[in-house]
């Protein structure tokens, strides 16, 4: 009986942990930077992934990785027909 209770508590704890873990957002949920020229005043003199990271931090309050930003910029450019 004690083993069953312990197993049940562990399953509940894992379920809560999974539910509270932030899920990655889709490219459409980030600021669109696809039409911006990199390293210009419009991009605050940053690369597009760097500018996207900065904009995301300003708007949503958290930093995304550079690799994630590169993936999102590529997806935004494909959607817009620029890549």
trRosetta pair geometry for C-beta under 8 A, 3 or more apart (Angstrom, degrees):
i j d omega theta_ij theta_ji phi_ij phi_ji
1 4 5.7 -54 -151 33 32 112
1 5 6.5 31 152 -17 65 106
2 5 5.7 -54 -149 37 33 112
2 6 6.2 34 153 -19 66 107
3 6 5.7 -56 -147 39 30 112
3 7 6.2 32 153 -20 65 107
4 7 5.7 -53 -146 37 30 112
4 8 6.3 31 154 -20 63 107
5 8 5.7 -54 -148 36 30 112
5 9 6.4 29 154 -17 64 106
6 9 5.8 -53 -147 37 30 111
6 10 6.4 32 153 -20 64 106
7 10 5.7 -54 -148 35 31 112
7 11 6.4 31 153 -19 64 105
8 11 5.8 -54 -148 35 31 111
8 12 6.5 31 153 -18 64 105
9 12 5.7 -53 -147 37 32 112
9 13 6.3 34 154 -20 65 106
10 13 5.7 -54 -147 36 31 112
10 14 6.4 29 155 -17 65 105
11 14 5.9 -53 -146 38 31 109
11 15 6.3 34 154 -21 64 108
12 15 5.6 -55 -148 36 30 114
12 16 6.4 29 155 -18 65 105
13 16 5.9 -55 -149 36 30 109
13 17 6.3 31 153 -19 64 108
14 17 5.6 -54 -146 37 32 114
14 18 6.3 32 156 -18 66 105
15 18 5.9 -54 -147 36 29 109
15 19 6.3 27 155 -18 63 109
16 19 5.7 -58 -147 38 30 111
16 20 6.3 17 159 -11 66 112
17 20 6.1 -67 -146 42 26 103
17 21 6.5 38 154 -37 64 102
18 21 5.8 -44 -148 15 32 116
24 68 7.5 -140 -141 -138 121 128
25 29 3.9 -102 173 74 123 139
25 30 6.5 135 101 -46 127 85
26 29 5.2 101 59 -2 70 102
27 30 6.1 -61 -163 30 42 109
27 71 7.9 -126 -85 124 108 78
27 72 4.7 164 -120 -144 86 76
27 75 3.9 -133 -75 99 162 135
27 76 5.6 -159 171 -56 123 77
27 79 7.3 177 106 -18 137 138
30 52 6.3 39 158 -168 130 107
30 55 7.8 99 176 97 86 109
30 56 5.7 -30 -142 -90 100 110
30 64 7.8 -33 -110 -12 135 157
30 72 5.4 12 45 -175 155 147
30 76 7.9 -95 78 -60 107 128
31 52 6.4 -171 68 -134 95 69
31 55 4.2 -73 38 135 153 137
31 56 6.5 -140 11 -66 101 64
31 59 6.3 144 -48 -2 113 152
32 35 7.3 36 137 11 102 92
32 76 5.6 166 -141 -149 76 133
33 36 4.8 -53 -170 28 73 125
33 43 7.2 80 -163 -114 116 98
33 48 5.2 157 126 -158 126 92
33 51 5.5 145 -138 99 150 116
33 52 5.0 -119 6 -74 145 91
33 55 6.9 171 -63 17 119 152
33 73 6.2 -43 74 -114 110 94
33 76 6.6 87 52 96 62 161
34 48 7.9 62 -98 -158 32 140
34 73 7.0 157 -87 -159 67 64
34 76 3.9 -147 -57 135 114 104
34 77 4.8 175 -137 -79 104 56
34 79 7.2 -122 -65 62 166 93
34 80 4.5 150 133 5 148 148
34 82 5.8 163 177 22 103 142
35 80 6.7 -146 -59 -162 83 162
35 82 7.7 -172 -87 -57 53 149
36 40 7.4 -154 175 52 82 112
36 42 5.2 -156 -147 122 97 116
36 43 5.0 127 152 -73 123 96
36 48 6.5 148 80 -111 103 95
36 51 6.7 -111 105 108 149 160
37 40 4.5 47 89 -3 104 137
37 42 6.3 81 43 54 81 124
37 43 6.5 -124 85 -16 50 121
38 43 5.5 -50 -131 50 37 175
38 46 7.3 -84 -155 105 78 47
38 47 5.2 7 -154 -140 125 46
38 48 4.9 -80 -84 -35 104 83
38 51 7.5 -153 -121 -5 72 129
39 43 6.4 -11 -13 72 18 130
39 45 5.9 24 -153 -154 51 51
39 46 7.1 -139 -83 71 49 11
39 47 6.8 9 -51 -81 84 48
40 43 5.3 83 52 20 70 95
40 45 7.1 -127 86 -85 9 50
41 44 7.3 30 -170 -86 38 27
41 45 6.8 7 -93 -49 39 80
43 46 5.2 -127 145 55 95 72
43 47 7.6 -91 156 126 139 5
43 48 6.5 -74 -135 -88 139 56
43 51 4.4 -83 -164 -75 87 152
44 51 6.0 148 40 -115 100 98
44 54 6.8 -88 62 88 150 159
46 50 3.9 -128 177 98 116 117
46 51 4.3 155 83 -60 120 80
46 54 6.6 140 8 0 173 138
47 50 4.4 90 53 10 82 108
47 51 6.8 -150 88 -8 39 87
48 51 5.6 -52 -140 38 32 112
48 52 6.2 35 158 -21 65 104
48 69 8.0 176 119 154 67 103
48 73 4.7 114 125 -137 118 145
49 52 5.6 -53 -146 36 32 113
49 53 6.4 37 154 -22 65 103
49 66 5.7 74 143 -160 132 72
49 69 3.7 113 -161 118 86 112
49 70 4.6 -17 -92 -69 141 63
49 72 7.9 123 -119 55 79 91
49 73 5.3 -101 -75 -12 71 141
50 53 5.6 -50 -150 32 32 113
50 54 6.4 30 153 -17 64 106
50 66 7.4 -2 -78 -121 66 96
50 69 7.3 109 -54 131 25 157
51 54 5.7 -55 -149 38 32 111
51 55 6.1 31 154 -17 67 108
52 55 5.7 -54 -141 40 30 110
52 56 6.1 33 157 -22 65 107
52 64 7.6 -45 124 57 96 127
52 69 4.6 156 82 -153 119 104
52 72 6.1 175 167 88 156 124
52 73 5.8 -140 -24 -65 150 99
53 56 5.8 -57 -148 36 26 112
53 57 6.5 26 154 -19 62 106
53 63 6.1 27 -172 -154 99 79
53 64 5.7 -134 -117 57 78 82
53 66 6.8 -34 -60 -93 143 58
53 69 4.8 -53 -55 -78 90 150
54 57 5.8 -55 -151 35 30 111
54 58 6.4 28 152 -17 65 106
55 58 5.7 -55 -147 37 32 111
55 59 6.1 15 160 -6 68 113
56 59 6.1 -65 -139 46 26 100
56 60 5.5 -29 -179 31 68 114
56 62 7.2 -51 140 76 99 63
56 63 7.3 109 94 -129 109 32
56 64 5.5 0 97 0 161 111
56 69 7.7 -136 1 -99 139 103
57 60 7.1 -70 -111 57 15 74
57 61 6.8 47 -166 -125 51 11
57 62 6.6 -125 -112 80 64 18
57 63 5.3 9 -84 -83 112 66
64 68 4.5 -107 167 87 109 130
64 69 5.5 135 98 -56 114 86
64 72 7.6 30 124 -6 159 141
65 68 4.5 96 57 6 84 102
65 69 6.9 -147 95 -5 45 86
66 69 5.5 -54 -148 37 34 114
66 70 6.4 39 152 -23 66 101
67 70 5.7 -50 -150 32 31 112
67 71 6.6 32 151 -18 63 104
68 71 5.7 -54 -152 36 33 112
68 72 6.3 31 152 -18 66 107
69 72 5.7 -55 -145 38 32 110
69 73 6.2 33 156 -20 67 105
70 73 5.9 -54 -145 36 30 109
70 74 6.4 31 155 -18 64 107
71 74 5.8 -57 -151 37 29 112
71 75 6.4 28 152 -18 64 107
72 75 5.6 -54 -147 37 33 111
72 76 6.3 33 154 -19 66 105
73 76 5.7 -54 -146 38 31 111
73 77 6.3 30 154 -18 65 107
74 77 5.8 -56 -147 38 30 110
74 78 6.4 32 154 -20 65 104
74 83 6.1 71 -154 -89 67 177
75 78 5.7 -52 -147 35 32 111
75 79 6.4 34 153 -20 64 105
76 79 5.7 -53 -149 36 31 113
76 80 6.3 18 156 -8 64 111
77 80 5.8 -63 -144 46 31 104
77 82 4.1 -88 -161 71 86 104
77 83 3.9 78 121 -25 116 113
78 81 7.6 38 -177 -74 30 27
78 82 7.7 -88 -57 50 22 67
78 83 5.0 -54 -70 58 63 114
